[in-house]
Amino acid sequence: MNIQENISLKSFNTFGIDVKAKSFVEITSLIQLQKILQLSAYSKRFIISGGSNMLLTKDIDALVMHINLKGINIIEENEDEVIIKVMAGENWHGLVLWTLDNNYGGIENLSLIPGNTGTAPIQNIGAYGVELKDVFESCEAMNIETQELEEFSKEDCQFGYRDSVFKKSKKGQYIITSVALKLTKNNHKLLTFYGAIENELQKQAIIHPSIKNISDAVINIRQSKLPDPKELGNSGSFFKNPILSKKTFKTFQKKNPEAPFYKLDDGQFKIPAGWLIEQCGFKGKRFDDAGVHEKQALVLVNYGNASGEEIWNLALKIQAEVQKQYQIKIEPEVNVIK
């Protein structure tokens, strides 16, 4: 195993933050992962995969383990459905494209979400009316203490809005190694009502969309307002959309009748955090090399040489202003390493 010292993590996080790892190793097999976890000389560890959902604000004084496990396999199928097992290091959008090539439906609305598959359950990634939990069958994760593989069902994962057991009671105890998804082979359930998907399909004069058509529409929408991390450092949506109780929402709506919202099945209401941030005047604002994207206020960006601390300070400034103007606390969606 090749453990390197004093390695820059700039190319391993989508914000492009130039911090250093005290030690670094790339994990390409389960046996290698077990052996690394058994090394007593590296008791302090930091797990990184696609680096798309984190903000690094300091050097990492630990062994950084880059999870790069690869492979996609069919483990069960019938005439209508297929269950696939995807290793943690597979790029998420690459997986979506693979499912489209095979006409497997279920994650087309999650096109172009940055990051790797192994981190998808941690965050319960979601977009345009679909969440990972909608197609999730199970995942395997290695217990860091025992180095044994354990299986987690959908119920075990306790999925919530951008949340799971891996962010709560099991945080820091497991490394997800693979994810099993149940997808459709025909009679795909097409979701076009959320966001601008229907408008995009109408522009293309598509009346009876395929899963590929929906994916293309989502890609067009995302590319029109979200920066490519390869060109402009970012981590996608920085903040979660706040969810308000019916009582709190009514008070908010009375003061802000023009505000967009989504009613949830449980009777609560989701307010777009991007709208709140834009109303506070941050959209397109730049503070040295840290800034808010000009097309989407929910996205914080690194214009080149911003430190993680500078981006985090901007996030705190945004949080405080939204709280001041709307009495709503917006929480980070990204994992901030402080």
Secondary structure, 3 states (H helix, E strand, C coil): CCCEEEEECHHHCCCCCCCEEEEEEEECCHHHHHHHHCCHHHCCEEEECCCCCEEECCCEEEEEEEECCCCEEEEEECCCEEEEEEECCCEHHHHHHHHHHCCCECCHHHCCCCCEHHHHHHHCCEECCEEHHHCEEEEEEEECCCCCEEEEEHHHHCCECCECHHHCCCCCCEEEEEEEEEEECCCCCCCCCCCCHHHHHHHCCCCCCCHHHHHHHHHHHHHHHCCCCCCCEEEEECECCCEECHHHHHHHHHHCCCCCCEECCCCCEECCHHHHHHHCCCCCCEECCEEECCCCCCEEEECCCCCHHHHHHHHHHHHHHHHHHHCCCCCECCEEEC
